[in-house]
Amino acid sequence: MKINRSAPPKQKGTIEFHLPKFNKFTLNNGIKVLFVQKKSLPIIQLNMIVNGGSKFDPINKGGLAHLTSMLIDEGAGDYDSLQLDNEFESIGSIFNIGTGNDSIGLTLLSLAENFERSLELLSLVNQSPSFTNNSFLREQKKLTSKILQNNDDPSYIATSNFDKIIFADTYYKNPTIGNISDVTSITNNDVIQFYKKHFTPNNTELVIVGSIELENLQLLLNKFFVTTANKIENKSIAVPLKQKSKFYFIHKDNAAQSEIRIGHISDKRNETDYFAKTIANSILGGQFSSRLNLNLREDKGFTYGINSGFTYHSDAGNFEIATSVNGKNTGEAIKEIKKEIAGIKTEITDSEIEFTKSYLIKRFPAMFETNSQIAHHLSSMLKHNLSENYFDTYIERITSCSKEEIEATAKEKIITDELIYLVVGDKNIVMPQLKEITDLDIAVLGVDGNEL
C-alpha cells in the first residue's frame, strides 16, 4: 500500500485525558502527602516542597534560601558530603535540590527496590543536615563566584533587572541567588536559623508518584519523617504596583547582541481566565509558529527565537516578552514587537484559534508520561491551589474557550500603557535607535539595576 505523504494524517476521534487517581494523607508529624500509584515502571519519584523560597530572605540577606539549599546536602547524619553522594549513587538514586521564589524543592528518583534506603538518606538531609563551617565557607564562595559570572551575562542582567523593575517594593524583585554584598554578609548561623524556621513538617508537602502500595508508603514515610512541627507564619507579599510604560537601558561594553525584555505586572494564576490567556499568548509568542517568532525570526531574521508568556508566582504574576537580537536591529525589533502586540489586540482569526487549541490539546497528555512529569504538575497544582479536577478538565476548558473570551483577554491582559521596556546592549549602537523609536524617557541603569 502506497502512503500519501503530501497531506498530514487525519485526526481520528477526540483526545481524552484523565490523571491517575491520587491519594491525599497526612503523616503523623504533620507533613501533607499527595500520592499517585503508577506501576508501569519499577521507579518512584518524590518531590518535597518546603515553603521557604527566596521571598523569605531577610532584608540585606538576599540569597539565604539559595545558600541554605546548597548546604543542606553537604553532609547529613553520620555522612559527610562525599559519603552522602556515594550512598545515593551506589543505589542508583538521583537526588537534586533547587530554590525558587516561593519554595525550596528536594527531588528524589529511586528504583522501587531501593526506595526505603533512598528515603532514609533523604530524611537525614531533611532532618539532620550537618551545616559545618567549612562547608559553609566553601559553598558561600561558590555562590559569590556564580553571582560574579552571572553579572557578566547579558541575558541574566536583563532578566534579573526586569524583575527588579516590575516587582519593585515586593520580595519578587530580588534574584534568587542574591547579590554579592548580601551573600558575603550571610553567616553559617543565618543558614542554620533559616533551616530551623522553614524546614518544619507543617511547612512541607510531599508529592510521590510510582510503583509502591499506599500502605507501605505510609509506613515508610512515618518511619523516617518524625521531627515535630514548629509554628511558622505564612508570608504573602504586597501586591505589586502597576506602572506607566517606560524604557530602561543597561550598557554592556562591545555587546554584539541586545537583550530585550518587554512586559508588565499581571494577575496571579487562577482558573477563571488562565485558559483564554494561554491561548492568546500561544498565538502571540508562546509557540514556534507564533506571530512574534514568524515575524522576527522567520521573516526579518532578527533573532534565533523570541517568546512571550504569563509567569505565575504564588502571590503575583507577570507578562513578559524576551529575545536577543543583533544590536543594529534593536530598534526595528522593538517596533515589530509593538506591532504584533497591537495586532493581537485588534484581530485574532478563527484559524489561529483552531490551530492553537489543537496544539495545546495534543501536547497535553504527553506532559504526563513520566513519573517526574506527573509529580511536577501535581506540585504546581498545590502551589497555585488549583482544583483537584483541574487536569481532568483541562482539555474540555481549552476546547470550550470562546473566541470572544480570547479576544477580550488579549485586549485586557496585555496592557500597552503599562509595558516596561528593558534593553541590555552597547549604548553606542543601541541608544540612538531607542531615541528614534520612542518619546518616552529612557532611564539608564547600572548592571545592579540602580539608576545612573
C-alpha positions in Angstrom: 0.0 0.0 0.0 1.4 3.4 -1.1 1.3 6.1 1.6 0.3 9.6 0.6 2.9 11.8 2.3 1.7 15.1 0.7 -1.0 15.6 3.4 -0.9 15.1 7.2 -2.9 12.2 8.6 -6.5 12.9 9.6 -7.4 13.0 13.3 -9.4 10.1 14.5 -11.8 10.9 17.3 -11.2 13.3 20.2 -8.4 13.3 22.7 -9.3 12.4 26.3 -7.1 12.6 29.3 -7.6 11.5 32.9 -4.9 12.0 35.6 -4.3 8.8 37.6 -6.3 8.8 40.8 -4.3 10.3 43.7 -4.5 9.8 47.4 -4.1 12.6 50.0 -3.0 11.9 53.5 -1.1 13.4 56.4 1.9 11.9 58.2 1.9 11.5 62.0 4.2 14.6 62.3 2.0 16.8 60.0 3.6 16.6 56.6 0.9 16.5 53.9 1.3 13.9 51.1 -0.2 13.6 47.7 0.4 10.1 46.1 -0.2 8.7 42.6 0.4 5.0 42.2 2.0 4.2 38.8 3.2 0.7 38.2 4.3 0.8 34.6 8.0 1.0 35.7 9.7 0.0 39.0 10.6 3.5 39.9 9.4 6.2 42.4 9.6 9.9 42.0 9.4 12.1 45.2 9.1 15.8 45.3 9.5 17.6 48.6 8.3 21.2 48.7 9.4 23.4 51.5 7.6 26.7 51.8 10.9 28.7 52.2 11.9 30.3 48.9 13.8 33.5 48.3 10.8 35.7 49.2 11.5 34.7 52.8 15.1 36.0 52.7 15.6 38.7 55.4 16.4 42.2 54.3 20.1 42.5 53.3 20.4 38.7 53.4 19.3 38.0 49.8 20.4 34.6 48.7 20.0 33.0 52.1 17.3 30.5 51.0 19.5 29.5 48.0 22.6 29.2 50.1 20.7 27.0 52.6 19.6 24.7 49.8 23.3 24.5 48.7 24.4 23.5 52.2 21.6 21.1 53.2 23.1 18.1 51.5 26.7 19.0 52.3 26.8 16.3 54.9 23.9 14.8 57.0 23.7 12.4 59.9 26.9 10.5 60.1 27.8 11.2 56.4 30.0 13.9 55.0 29.2 15.4 51.6 31.2 12.9 49.6 29.9 9.9 51.5 26.3 11.1 51.1 26.7 11.4 47.3 28.3 8.0 47.2 25.4 6.5 49.2 22.8 7.9 46.7 24.9 6.9 43.7 25.5 3.3 45.0 21.8 2.6 44.9 21.1 4.4 41.6 19.1 7.2 43.1 19.1 10.7 41.7 18.8 13.5 44.3 18.6 17.2 43.5 17.8 20.5 45.3 16.6 23.7 43.8 15.4 27.1 45.1 12.7 29.3 43.6 11.0 32.5 44.7 8.3 30.7 46.7 9.8 27.4 47.8 12.8 25.1 48.0 12.4 21.8 46.2 14.1 18.5 47.0 13.6 15.8 44.3 14.4 12.1 44.5 14.1 9.5 41.8 14.7 6.0 43.1 14.3 2.4 42.0 11.3 0.9 43.8 13.5 -1.8 45.4 15.9 0.8 46.8 13.2 3.3 47.9 13.4 2.6 51.6 17.1 3.3 51.6 16.7 6.4 49.4 14.0 7.6 51.8 16.3 7.1 54.8 19.0 9.2 53.1 16.5 11.9 52.2 15.2 12.0 55.8 18.8 12.6 57.0 19.2 15.5 54.6 15.8 17.0 55.6 16.1 16.4 59.3 19.8 16.2 60.2 22.0 18.4 58.0 25.5 19.0 59.3 26.0 22.7 58.4 29.7 22.6 59.2 31.6 25.9 59.0 34.0 24.6 56.4 31.1 23.6 54.1 29.5 27.0 54.6 32.7 28.9 53.6 33.1 26.7 50.5 29.5 27.0 49.3 29.4 30.7 50.1 32.5 31.2 47.9 30.9 29.1 45.1 27.8 31.2 45.2 29.7 34.5 45.1 31.6 33.2 42.1 28.3 32.3 40.4 26.9 35.8 41.0 30.0 37.4 39.5 29.7 35.2 36.4 26.0 36.0 36.1 26.7 39.7 36.4 28.7 39.4 33.2 25.9 37.6 31.3 23.7 40.0 29.3 20.7 37.6 29.5 20.9 37.3 33.3 21.4 41.0 33.6 18.3 41.6 31.5 16.1 39.1 33.3 17.1 39.9 36.9 16.8 43.7 36.4 13.5 43.3 34.5 12.1 41.5 37.6 13.6 44.2 39.9 11.8 46.9 37.9 8.3 45.3 37.6 8.2 43.7 41.0 9.5 46.9 42.8 8.7 47.0 46.5 8.0 43.3 46.7 10.1 40.3 47.5 9.9 39.0 44.0 12.2 41.8 42.8 15.3 40.1 44.2 17.3 37.5 42.4 17.0 34.0 44.0 20.8 33.8 44.3 21.1 37.2 45.9 23.9 39.8 45.3 27.5 40.0 46.4 27.0 42.4 49.3 24.1 40.3 50.7 25.7 36.9 50.3 29.0 37.9 51.8 27.1 39.2 54.9 25.4 35.8 55.5 26.8 33.7 58.3 26.6 30.0 58.9 24.3 30.8 61.9 21.9 32.6 59.5 21.7 29.4 57.4 21.0 27.3 60.5 18.3 29.6 61.8 16.7 29.8 58.3 16.7 26.0 58.2 15.2 25.6 61.6 12.4 28.1 60.8 11.4 26.8 57.4 12.2 23.1 57.3 9.3 22.0 59.5 6.7 19.4 58.9 3.8 21.8 58.8 5.7 23.8 56.2 6.4 20.9 53.9 4.5 18.9 51.3 5.3 15.7 49.5 4.3 14.6 46.1 5.1 11.0 45.3 4.5 9.1 42.0 5.5 5.5 41.5 5.3 1.8 42.0 4.5 1.3 45.6 1.5 0.3 47.6 -0.2 3.0 49.6 0.0 1.2 52.9 3.7 0.5 52.5 4.4 4.1 51.5 2.6 5.4 54.6 4.6 3.0 56.8 7.9 4.1 55.4 7.2 7.8 55.5 6.1 7.7 59.1 9.2 5.6 59.9 11.7 8.1 58.6 10.0 11.5 59.0 9.5 12.0 62.7 10.5 15.6 63.5 7.8 17.6 65.1 6.3 20.8 63.8 7.2 24.4 64.7 4.8 27.1 64.3 5.5 29.3 61.3 3.8 32.2 59.7 2.7 32.2 56.1 4.2 35.1 54.2 2.5 36.9 51.4 3.9 39.8 49.5 2.4 43.2 48.9 0.5 43.4 45.6 3.0 44.8 43.0 2.0 48.3 41.9 1.1 48.9 38.2 3.5 51.2 36.4 3.2 53.5 33.4 5.1 52.5 30.3 8.8 53.4 30.4 12.1 52.5 28.7 15.2 51.3 30.6 18.7 50.7 29.2 21.8 49.0 30.6 25.1 49.4 28.8 27.2 46.3 28.0 30.5 47.2 26.5 31.1 45.9 23.0 27.9 43.8 23.1 27.1 42.4 19.6 23.6 41.4 20.8 20.9 43.3 22.6 18.8 41.5 25.2 15.2 42.8 25.1 12.6 42.3 27.8 9.1 43.8 27.5 6.2 43.3 29.8 4.3 44.3 32.9 2.7 43.0 36.2 -0.2 40.6 35.7 -2.6 38.6 37.8 -1.8 35.6 39.9 -2.7 32.3 38.3 -6.4 31.5 38.5 -8.8 29.2 36.7 -11.1 31.9 35.5 -9.0 33.4 32.7 -6.0 31.1 32.6 -7.1 29.2 29.6 -8.0 32.3 27.5 -4.6 33.8 28.4 -2.8 30.6 27.5 -4.5 30.5 24.0 -4.0 34.2 23.3 -0.3 34.1 24.4 0.4 31.0 22.4 -0.8 32.8 19.3 1.3 35.9 20.1 4.6 34.3 21.3 4.0 31.0 23.2 4.8 28.5 20.4 7.2 28.2 17.5 4.6 29.2 14.9 3.6 32.3 16.9 3.2 35.7 15.4 6.3 37.0 17.1 8.5 34.1 16.0 7.2 34.1 12.4 7.9 37.8 12.2 11.2 38.4 14.0 12.8 35.0 13.3 11.4 33.7 10.1 10.6 36.9 8.2 13.0 39.5 9.5 15.9 37.2 10.6 16.5 39.4 13.7 16.7 36.6 16.2 17.1 32.9 16.7 14.0 32.9 18.8 11.5 35.0 20.7 8.9 34.0 23.2 6.2 35.5 25.3 4.4 34.2 28.4 2.5 34.8 31.6 4.6 33.8 34.5 3.0 32.9 37.8 4.4 33.0 41.4 2.3 32.2 44.4 1.5 35.8 45.2 1.9 37.6 41.8 2.3 37.2 38.1 3.7 39.0 35.1 3.6 39.1 31.3 6.9 39.1 29.5 8.4 39.0 26.0 12.0 38.0 25.8 14.5 37.8 22.9 18.1 38.6 21.9 18.8 40.4 18.6 21.7 41.8 16.7 22.5 45.2 18.2 22.0 47.0 15.0 18.4 45.6 14.8 17.3 46.6 18.3 15.0 49.5 17.4 13.4 47.7 14.4 12.9 44.6 16.6 11.1 46.6 19.3 8.9 48.3 16.6 7.9 44.9 15.2 7.1 43.6 18.7 4.9 46.6 19.3 3.2 46.0 16.0 2.4 42.4 16.9 1.1 43.4 20.3 -1.2 45.9 18.7 -2.2 43.3 16.1 -3.3 40.7 18.5 -5.4 43.2 20.4 -7.1 44.1 17.1 -7.8 40.7 15.4 -7.4 37.0 16.1 -8.5 34.7 13.4 -10.6 31.5 13.7 -7.8 29.5 12.1 -5.3 30.7 14.6 -7.6 29.7 17.5 -8.3 26.3 16.0 -4.6 25.6 15.4 -3.6 26.7 18.8 -6.3 24.8 20.6 -5.2 21.7 18.6 -1.6 22.3 19.6 -2.3 22.7 23.3 -4.7 19.7 23.4 -2.5 17.3 21.5 0.6 18.0 23.6 -1.2 17.9 26.9 -1.2 14.1 27.5 2.5 13.9 26.7 3.2 16.2 29.6 2.2 13.4 32.0 4.1 10.4 30.6 6.8 10.1 33.2 6.7 10.0 37.0 8.7 13.2 37.1 6.3 15.0 34.9 3.2 13.9 36.9 4.9 14.9 40.2 5.9 18.3 38.7 2.4 19.1 37.6 0.9 18.0 40.9 3.4 20.2 42.7 2.1 23.1 40.6 -1.4 22.2 41.5 -0.5 22.5 45.2 1.4 25.8 44.7 -1.4 27.5 42.9 -4.3 25.9 44.9 -5.9 24.5 41.7 -9.0 22.4 41.9 -8.5 18.6 42.2 -10.1 18.0 38.8 -8.1 20.7 37.1 -6.1 18.4 34.9 -9.0 16.2 34.1 -11.0 19.2 32.8 -8.0 20.9 31.1 -8.8 19.7 27.5 -12.5 20.5 27.9 -11.8 24.0 29.1 -9.4 24.7 26.3 -11.9 23.4 23.8 -14.8 25.4 25.2 -12.9 28.7 25.4 -14.8 31.1 23.1 -13.3 33.5 20.6 -14.9 36.3 22.5 -13.1 35.3 25.7 -9.7 35.0 23.9 -10.1 38.4 22.2 -11.1 40.0 25.5 -8.1 38.6 27.2 -5.7 39.8 24.6 -7.2 43.3 24.9 -7.5 43.4 28.7 -4.5 41.4 30.0 -1.8 42.7 27.7 -1.8 46.4 28.6 0.1 48.6 26.2 0.2 51.7 28.5 1.9 49.6 31.3 4.6 47.9 29.2 8.1 48.2 30.6 10.9 48.1 28.0 14.4 47.0 29.1 17.3 46.7 26.8 20.8 45.5 27.6 23.4 46.3 24.9 26.1 48.6 23.6 25.0 52.2 24.2 26.9 53.5 21.1 24.8 51.1 18.9 21.5 50.9 20.7 20.8 54.3 22.4 20.4 56.2 19.1 17.9 53.6 17.9 15.9 53.8 21.1 15.7 57.6 20.9 14.4 57.3 17.4 11.5 54.9 18.2 10.2 56.4 21.4 9.3 59.7 23.0 9.3 58.1 26.5 12.1 58.9 28.9 14.9 56.4 28.8 16.3 55.6 32.3 19.9 54.4 32.2 20.8 51.8 34.8 23.9 50.1 36.0 24.3 46.3 35.9 23.0 46.3 39.5 19.8 47.9 38.4 20.4 51.2 40.1 19.8 54.3 38.1 22.9 56.2 37.0 
